[in-house]
Amino acid sequence: MVKQLIALVAGEASGDFLGAGLIRALIDRGVSARFVGVGGPRMQAAGLESWYPMESLSVRGYAEVIRHLPGLLAMRRALSRRLSAARPSCFIGIDAPDFNLALERNLRLRGVRTLHYVSPSLWAWRGERMKGIAKAVDHMLVLFPFEKTLYEKAGVAVTYVGHPLADVISPDDCSERCREQLKIPAGRRVYSLLPGSRQSEVSYMAETFVRTAQQVAKKEPNAQFLVPLISRETRDIFESGLYSAGAENLPITILFGHAREAMGASDAVLVASGTATLEAALLRRPMVITYRMAQSTWKMMQRRRYQPWVGLPNIIAEEFLIPEILQDDATPDTLAQALMNVANDPVIRDRLPGRLAEMHLALRQDASNRAAAVVASCID
């Protein structure tokens, strides 16, 4: 049997997770293919031949992108040439819209079928991108039900597939199992701190998160803090924040990975805005969403926002279900008080899990298999 050539490009840890699930689902469907492009360890373990390190694309915000722009453009040109020559059966851009949409447009002009997995946040800001998406993408795969209508109105072929995290995270409470797995002593109050997956995010958030933990520890001496990080580089950045804050004796356990176990074991989560907020919601954890970025980037994004929420659980719920404390408001004192409030408030503990369970059910759609079915139909 002649193998298809399927190209995929993911730019960060959440995209690596989505891409790995899609590759495995395609293989399970009997698609005989060679998978090439850009991906992280999960996609490579699933069978991807990664031509460039995924970390090269893990840049966020205007100011940060500008610094890395020459290298990103050179990488995209080289990738476009190589894929144009290889003539894949289809190209699947996984999130990373600033990088992938232009690449998809170039490949589509050369006759390559293009799919984009994860809609850009048109419902939040930069809605003018829809015209460019329509020129670049043959088929859009969206994770949230409200996104489907936007593309149908614009005449873009679209399939709502649900979110793979909702498929892999059990609806059952996992707190006891996670605490046992991480060897948390009985009776400890546990907070997990997730400052982001990108080095730039951790650089902005690390010291603030450490000083927040210091404030919590003053009022709750029994508190234990878990910090899951995805790489040695992000661990080094976070440890620099520990030293800068003089917090070497703080009861913090830094983990390589194990973010889900850390959140599952926690009484409350402090999390940088991103996919981790959805993961915490699917685990039914009380949380505080925060974010800091370059001031110039923040001002530009504020001018172009369409809605008041930034955290995925709030966007899906269309209300401030979860507190959001952002940019200049994200001081250690404010974050510490908010974190202790969500951990100790009996109303939150009683009502929040039920609301988050409804969200989980709506997103649980067997996403990887639904996405694989669309890809298979395109290459057929």
WOPEJO-V393992 format. One record per helix or strand. SS is the DSSP state (helix for helix, strand for strand). FROM is the first residue (numbers start at 1). TO is the last residue. If there is no record, write none. Layout:
BEGIN
[[SS FROM TO] [SS FROM TO]]
END
This chain:
BEGIN
[[strand 4 10] [helix 13 28] [strand 33 39] [helix 41 46] [strand 48 53] [helix 54 57] [helix 62 86] [strand 90 94] [helix 97 109] [strand 113 117] [strand 125 125] [helix 127 136] [strand 139 142] [helix 145 154] [strand 158 160] [helix 164 168] [helix 175 181] [strand 189 194] [helix 199 219] [strand 223 229] [helix 232 244] [strand 252 256] [helix 259 264] [strand 268 272] [helix 275 282] [strand 287 291] [helix 295 303] [strand 305 305] [helix 312 317] [strand 323 326] [helix 327 329] [helix 332 344] [helix 346 363] [helix 367 379]]
END
